[in-house]
C-alpha cells in the first residue's frame, strides 16, 4: 500500500475518527509566526467542532487576533515494535474559531461535551456554568483523514 493510498476524505471515516478520538490538538498562530498548539476536549456537532476554555488567557487572545486554526485528532494508535511501525486513524483540518456568545448554543455544546466524556456535570447545563466558561466553535474549512494498516497487515509486510 502506497502512502497516498492511506489518505481518506470520506465523511464516514472522518466522523468516525473525530467521534472515537479522546482529545484533539488545536494550533493557533502566536503572532510571531510560530504555532501555539494545545490539547483540548471537544465534540463534533454537525459541521463544527466545539471546545470549552476559560474566558481569558493566551488561547482567547490569539483567537481574537487571528481566528484561523489547524487541528488534529487520532484514534486506535498502536505501536508495533516488531516492524518499527504504528497503526492509527487520524484527521487533520483547518477552520475558523468563533467565540460563541449565544447562550443556547453554549448550552448545547456543553451538554454534548458532557455526554461525550461521560461527565457528571448537570444537564442541561445551568446558567451558572454557561456564564463561567467560554465556548469556541470551529467552523471547519478543510478535513483530511489518514490511516495506517491494522496490526495483521503491518505484521505481514
N, C-alpha and C positions, 0 to 999 in steps of 0.2 A: 504494500500500500504506500503510495507516494504521499509526501507531506500535504500537498494541496488537496488530496482526496479526503483529508481529515476535517476540512472546513465544512461547516453546516450553517445554512441560512434559513432552514425551515423553522417556522414559528413553534411547532410542537417540541422540537429539540431544545430551542432557546428557552421556551417557557418551562420545560422540564428542568433544565439546569437552574434557572432562577428560582424555581419553587423548591428544589432539593438542596441548594447551597445553604450552608449555615450562616454565612456572612458575605459581605461584598466589600471591595476596596474601591473608594471613590478618590479621584485625583482632581485637584484644582490647580490653577496657575497662581503661584505665590506673588506675582507681580514683578519678580526679578528674573523671570524666565525659567525658574525651577519648579518642578511639580511639588505639590503638597498632597500626599496620599495618606488615607486613614481608613481603618476598617469600620464598618457600620452594620447594625442590624437593619433589615429592610423588608419591604413587602412589594410584590408586583400586583398592581391593581389596573387591569386593562392594559393600556399602552404607556403606563407611567410607573416609576419606582418611587417609593416613599421611604424617607428616613426621618428619624427624630434626633434632636440635638438641643443644646442649650440656646437661649436667645442671644447670648454674647459669646465672643471668642473668635479665634482665627478662622474657623470654617465660615461663620456668618460674615465676617469682614471680607473674606475673599470672594464669597458668592455675590455679595453686593457690588464688588468691583468688577468681577467678570464671572457671569453665571455659567459659562461653558465648562462642562465636566467630562471626564472619562471615567469608566468604571469597569470592574472585572469581578466575576464570581466563578466559583468552581465547585464541583461535586465529584464524589467517587474517586478520590485521589488514592492511588495505591502504588507504592514503590516496589518494583520487582528487582531485587538486588542481583539475582542470578543473571539477569540480562542488562543490568545497568540502565533501566528504563522506568518510566512512570506511566500508569494508565490514568485517565481522567476524562471529565467532560467540563468544558468551560465556555464562558461567554464574555466577550469584551464589547463595549459600546461607548457611544458618546451621547451627550444630551445637554439640555439646558435646565439649570436648577432654578426653581421658583420657590420663594418663601411663601408658604400658604397662609393666608390671612382669614379665609372663610372658616368659621367655627365648625360647621357641619362637615366640611371636607377634612379638617383636622381630626374630628371625632372618628370619622370613617377610617382614616389612615391609622390612628392609634388603636382602634378596635381590631383592625386587620393585623397589625403588628402583634398585638396581644394574642390573638388566635394563632398566628404563625409560630410564635415562640412559646406557646402554652403558658403564658404569664398568668400570675394570679391577680393581676390588676382588675379592678371592677370594669364591667361592660354593661351598658355603653359608658365610655369614658366620661367621668363627671367634669363639669366646667372647671373645677379647681385644678384638675390635671391638664386640661386643654390650655388653661391660662398660664401654666408654668413650663410649657415645653414648646419648642419650635418644631414645625414640620416642614420638611423640604420635599417638594415633588420634583422628580427628574423627568422631564418630558423627553422621551427617547428619540434621538435623531438617527442613530445607526446601531446595528447589532450584528455580531458575527459569532457563531459558535465554532467550537473545535473539540475534537475528541482524539484520544489515543486508544488503540485497541485494548480490549479486556485482557485479563491475565492469561487465559488459554491461548489467545492469538499471539501475545507477546512471547510466551514461552516456546511456541512453535518456531518463531523466527530465528 
